Amino acid sequence: MQIARTVPEVRAAIQELKKRRGDEEATVGFVPTMGYLHEGHASLLRKARSENGIAMLSIFVNPLQFGPNEDFSRYPRDEERDLQVARDNGVDLVFLPDVSAMYPKTVKTKVAVAEVTDLLCGASRPGHFDGVSTVVTKLFNIIQPDRAYFGMKDAQQVAVIERMTEDLNVPVQIVPCPIVRESDGLALSSRNVYLSGEERRQALVLSQSLQLAEGWLAECGGDYRSVKALIEAHIRTSPLADIDYVEIMDYPSIRPAYDLPSTELEGTRLLIALAVRFGRTRLIDNRLFQI
Ligand code: PAF
């Protein structure tokens, strides 16, 4: 497995890999991450490995997508362990730039996707999605992958990136992949490491409420405000849970389902999305429903 830390190095390594295989047409499957890899990332790497001639991973904690009071400096990092996960999952090349390799100059150009970013994490974390779409655009331009793999735990991020690549004609196929959960239901996240034992136990209320939501959706028909209220009440049964948002959205447009006439929702997907703090840790989870 090769490691490249600069843009010229990674570009040369991709060319070299294609040449060495005698296959200039080999597809590149790319998994962009911020590191501290878990089984969710590993599942993306395995899919990229199985569907492409070349499997690539990037690890870059992108300062542009963190707000001033967020966890950029304490975001968990473990390069050695990440490289072992990459090796174990058949990665050919890891791009591991530092901030100066990605942003050698003050950033004057940003990529911003309108509307899809207005609500949910876009509202709670101003500027977050501009940071994500800017770094993902840069990574796509540097690596020029054929396919890029993203976990649906960040469902709004997937909607934003799909829209950005469509609007800008970026020649890459976005492959959304299912959420990976612990056996007790907790969605895997690099941030789970911040949780105390009690916070982790109470955080199970997120996946539980998404499971219960299936029945509530059936009982309440199109009355999504009642479903939202039932979910909020269930989450509040955990004393440590501090709700940031509970929303029911049309997906992938990320418009509130309550405000849409039912004719506009038919045949589309509903996203129930949750963001809840346990102590200093903000967790997100979601579930998609076909309606
Ligand atoms: O999902 C993430 O880990 C990040 O938002 C991404 C897509 C790697 C961009 O920094």
Residues whose N, C-alpha, C, O or C-beta is under 5 A from the ligand:
A	BS01	PAF	P32 T33 M34 F60 N62 V132 V135
